[in-house]
């Protein structure tokens, strides 16, 4: 098991900044891209990116990848998301009827991306893990939903409204994105202050806000590399049968002596059993 706290405390700050994430609490107003640009500029980095788009009006959990961690963004963004929001019903709806309608939009649904989306407008299936009422005051309903990545919540509310006389979303906040949760977010103000302290010579506030990208080992299966093959792998070698005992299907992480080596994908090419996707050398 990789000791993430040991990495956060002990790795040189410049190396940490080149391979970390920050769990930003996105405010109302800027786009996700604009937030990533602000983070990059605050920290003086060449590259930063966001893990999952939030509309300008939507707030909440927005993981930002820093430096080389941007190459692993897909592992962090393509995970379930949880939201809380307020929808307004366009006409009075019996409470039991409303709960039944929400249940009909739980499970596998078919969704057409909205006109303003950046993806191709073709119907696609998405999974809604839960969709429940938290509170209700008249026609305003506070709800929570956990959905597959790529599900449009505003469209979900609109489609629900077609079955109950109309509804639209008033507010939305993302409270979880994969392994990143609301209670561990950082505001842009706090990051700005930590970045200013860093530029003055005090790295500790900024170090405390960074999430080592080695946290990917909690998302993907992990395989231990035999230590005699570490240098070969750090130079970009694929995995051969003798390097490890066994590997899972698909993508996985490789570690050696509690050190993160990289991410690999299982292949079948003779003695080669996996190809490197990213190596931390």
N, C-alpha and C positions, 0 to 999 in steps of 0.2 A: 504493500500500500504506500503510495506517494504521500509524504508528509507536507501538505500544502502550507501549513503555518510555518514550518521550518524554512521553506522556500521563500515565503513572504518576508520573513525576518532576516534571512541570511544572504539571499542573492543580491549582488550589486544592483543598486537602484536603476542604473541605465539598462542593464540586462532585463530587469523586471518590467520596466516600461516597454521594452521591445517584445514582450511575450506575456501579456496580461489582458484582463478585461476589467471594466468598471461597470457596476450595476447602477446605471443612472435612473433617477426618478424624473422622467420627462415631464416638463411643465406644459401647460396649454400655450399654444402659439407657434413654436418652431416645428418644422418637419423633423423626422428622424434623421435625415441626411444633414440638416442644419445643426442638429445636436452633435452629431459625430464630428462635424467640421469644427465646432466650438471646442470640443474636447481635444481634438488634434492640435488646435492653435494654442490652447491653454498650456499644453504639455510640451509644445515644441517638437511634435513628432512628424515624421514623414507620412504616416498612414494611420488611419483609424476608420472603423466601419461599424454599422449598427447591425444587430441581430434581430431583425423583424420590424417591419414598418408599422408605425403608429400615425394615424391622421393628426394634423396640427391641433385639433381640438381635444384629442385623446391624451390622457396622462398615464403615468405609471412606469412599470418596469421596462427598461430599454437597455439591455446589455450592449456595451460598446467594446469592440475588439481593438487592441492596440498593437501596432507593429506587425510582427510575424504571426501573431494570433489571428490576424484577418484571414489567413489562409485556411483556418479551421472553422470559420464562421458558420458553415452549414451544419456542423455538429451541434452547435448551440441554438441555431434559429429554427431548425426543423423539428421542434418539439411541441407538446401540447401547451396551450396558453389558457389562463384563467382570467376572467374579467368580472367586474361588478359595474352595473350601470343603472340608469333610470330610463324607462320607456314610458311614453305617454300614449294611452289608448284614445282613439278618436271618438269613441262612444262608450257608454257604460257596458261592462261585460260581467256577467255572473262569475264569482270567484272560482267555482268549480269548473265552469266552462273554460276559463283562462288556464287553469292548471292542466286541464285535459289537452288544450291546444299546445301548451309548452311541452307536454309529454310527446305529442305527435312530432315535435321538432327535435327530439332526442334520439340518438342512435345515428344511423347513416342517413344523410340528407343529400339532396341534389341542389346545388347552388350555382347560379349564373353570376359571375363577378360584375360589380357595378360598372357603369359606363366610364367613370373616371379612374378605374383601376389600371395598373401598369401591366397587367397580364392579358393574354388572349381571352376574349369573351366567348368562352365555350362552357357548356354545362359540365360540372365536375362533382364528384361525390366527396363529401367531407363528413367526419364523425363529430357529433356533439355528445360529449361524455355525460354532461348533466346541464340542465337548464331549469333553474328553480327560482321561485319567488322568495325574497327575503322579507320585504315589507311592502305594504300597499296603502296608499292614501288616495282614495277616489280613483281617478284615471291615471295616476302616476304610480308606477310599479318599480320598486328597487329589485333588481334581479342579479343572479350570479350564474355564469356559464363557463364550463370548461370545454374547450374545443380543440380539434386538430389544427396544426399550423396551416395557415392559408385560408382559414374560415373568416368571412366578412361578417362582423357582428351587426353593423348597421343594416346590411342586407338581410341578415337573419331576422331582425326585428321587423323589417318591412314585409318580408314574406309571411311572417307570423300574422301581421296585421291584415293581410289579404283574407285570412280565415276568420277574423273576429271583428271586422268592421273598420280596420285601419289602426296603425300604430307607427310611431317613429321614436328614435332614440334621442333623448335629451342630453345625457352625459354618459361617459364611459371611461373606465380606468382599468388598466391591466395590473393585476396583483401578483401574477406569476407567469414566468416564461421559462419553461423547462425546469432547470435546477435553480433559477434565479427568482427570489421572492421579494415582495414589497418591503418586508421588515429589514432587509439588508441593502436598501437602495441608498444612493448618494445624490444629493441635490447638486445642481450646477454651481450654486453659490458655495457649498462646502468644498467642491472640487477646485473652484477658483481660488479659494482661500488657501487650500493645501498646496496648490501649484505656486502661489505667491510665496509661501513659506519655503518651498523647495528651491525657488530661485534665489532666496536669501540665505540658503545654506542648511535649512532644517528639512530633511527628507522624511522624517518620521510621520507627520500627518498624511502625506501623500502615500507612503508605503502602506499605511493602514487601510487605505481605500482600494488598493489594487488586489485583484483576484488572479493568482497565477494561472496561466492558461493550461498548466498541467492538470487542472481540474477536469479536463476532458477525460481523464482516466476514470472518473466517476460516471461517465456517460457511455463510453465504449467498453467492450470487454478488454481485459488486459492480459498480455502474455509476457512471461519472463524470458529474456534472452540470456543464453549462456555467455558468461563474461568474456570468454576468449574471442568472441565474435563482435564485441562492442565496437572496436575501432573500424572494422569493415562496414558496419551498419551506419556509423556516423559519417562515413565517406560516401554513403548513398547506395550501398549494396542491397540487393533484394534479399529476402529471407530464403535460405536453403533448408532442406529437411533437417540437417544436423544442427542448425542454429537454435532450434527450440524443440520442446517435446511435442506440442500439438498447437493448432491454431483453430479459432472459430471461423465460421463462414462470414463473408462480408468484410466490413471494416473493423479494425481493432487497434489498440495501442500496444506498444512494446516498451517494456521497462527493463532495466538492468541494475542490480544493486541499489534499488530505490531511486534510480535516475530515469527520468522520462527520455526515451530515445526518439519516438515518433509515432506516426499513424500509418498503418499499412492496410492493404486490401488483398484478401485471399485470391490466389490465381492457381492455375494448374498448368505449369509449363515444365515438364520433366522434374528435375530436382528443385526448381524454384517453386515455392509454395505461397509467396506473398510479395507484392511490389510496394515500394515506399510511396506514400502520398505526401508526406511531410516529415522531414528529419530535423531535429533540433541540434544542429552542429555548430 
